[in-house]
């Protein structure tokens, strides 16, 4: 949190009752699609993915969450509706679960927490999200893959290629071809 905004001991003390340490095994779900969430989390160790499954059973990886990130279905939390996606552990995960109701109560009364929240939203929901949306419209699959590698070099070897392919909006076969071309050019 302190990488986004300062947080005093008083702020940490106020937040502590909303936090629960949790561990997930590989392939366990942090959030099941169709359920109404009551919390989001902070990843201490491990890797998760948010994914959507279509009516034919095809999975599309929406996002990946590694150490230092905050997985959760924010729209579902804010609207108290069922999540459209699931969040699955790709590795064993240690995380801190954050009770959303208590967090929101603190957010409304704690200036430091509000500053953190604004800084986090600006970085991840505006500065990171818009370029990804533009890339889907304006970049080729090869360019999107290159950008993924440039932005997430530490994840490329931790995520199965078929999950990366679905995140890029391409098939695993297309990604395999792109990787083969990149290797011959290198």
N, C-alpha and C positions, 0 to 999 in steps of 0.2 A: 504494500500500500504506500509505503513512504517513497517509492520511486515516482509516484504521481503527485503526492502532496504530503506535507508534514503531518504527523499524528502524535499528539502528546500522550503521556502516560494516562491522563484522564480519559482521553478518547479511547485508548486501548482497553482500559478498565470498563468503560461503558459498553464497548462492543463485545467483550468476552462472553457474557451470558448468551449471546446469539450464535456462538461458535461451537461446533462439535467435530472432533477429530474422527475421521472415517477412513477405512481401507477397502479397496475393491480388488477383486481378483480379475485377471485378464478375462475379457468377454462379459464381465458383469455390467449391468446397466446402472448408471447413476440416475437416469431418467428414462421412463418408458413412454413411448409415443402414446397419446390418447389419455394420459393422466394429467391431473391438475397439480403442478408442482407447488411446494411450500418453501423451497430453498434453492439457492445456487451454491457454488463452491469456489474454493481457491485450491489450485493444484500445487501441492508441495513436491510431489515426486510422481512421475509416470506420464502417461499419454492417453487422452481420450479423443473420441470423435463424435460429432453430432451428425446424424444422418436421417434422411427421409426415405421411406419405402413407398414406391408407387403401387397402384392397384394390381400390377403384374408381379409384384415381389422384387422389383429391381431397387437396389439401394443407391442413394446419391449422398456422398459425404459432403455435408454443408460446411463444416469447420473442424479444425483440430485444436486441441487444448493441451499444451505441455506445461511444464513447470512455470509458475508465476502467472498463469492465466486463470480466468474466472468462467468456467462452464456453467451454463444454465439457459433456460428458455425464458428470456426476459419478457417477451410479449405475453406468454402464458402467465407469468407471474404478475405482470401489471394488470392484465385483464381478468385474472382468475379463471382462465379457460384452459382447455386441454392442450397440451403441447403437440405441435405438428410433427416434431422430430424426437428421436431417442438420442441418448448420450451413452456411449459404450466405452469401456476401458479397453484400450489396445494393448496395454501392458498392466502389470500390477500397479495400483495407484494409491498414494497416500494423499488425502485432501482434507481440507477444513470445510465442513458444510456450514452455510450461513443461513440462518432462519430469516426468510424474507420479511415477514411481518415485523419482527423486532428490528431488523436492519432499517426498514422504512421509518419506523418510529424514531430511531436514532438519527436518521438522515434529516428528518424534519426539525430536529432540535440541536444537532451538533454541527457547527460551522466547519470544523476540520473534516469531518466525514463527508459533508456536502461538497467541499472543495475536491476531495479525492474522487468522488463519484462523477463530478463534472469533467475532471481531467481524464478519467478512464473512458467515459463516453465519447469525449472528443477524439481521443486517440483511436479507439477500437471501433466505434460505431459510425464515425464520420471519416476520419483520415485514412483508415484502412479499408473500410467497406466500399466507399465510392470508387476508388481505383479498380477494385476487383469487379464491380459491376460494369464499369467501362471496358475492362479487359475482355469480358465475355462477349461484348458486342464488337469490339474493334480489333482484337488480337487473334492470331491463329492459335491453334492448339499448341504448336511448338513454342510460340512466344509465351503463352500462358505457363507452360512447363518451365521454361527458362526463368521466368519471373518467380515462380514458386520456389525453384532451387535457389535463386538469389535472395529471396526474402526469408526462406526457411531452410538453410543448409543443414542445420542440426536435426531436422525432421526427416530428410530424404531417405535415410537408412533405417529409420525407426518405424516408418509407415509402410505397410504392404502396398505394392505398386497398383493393385486394383483399386485401393481406396484413394490413392493419389489421382488415378485416372477418373474416378467418379467425381472427385472434387473439382477437376479441371473440365468436366463436362464431356469427356471422351471415353471411348472403350479401352479396356486393357490392351487390346491388339493395337490400337492407334498409338498408345503410349509406348508400347514395345517398339514399334517402328520409329517413333521419334527418338527414343533412346539409342536405337541402333544407328540411326543417321548421325546423331551427336557424337557417338563413339568413333565412327569412321572419319568424321571431320576433325576430331581432336588429334 
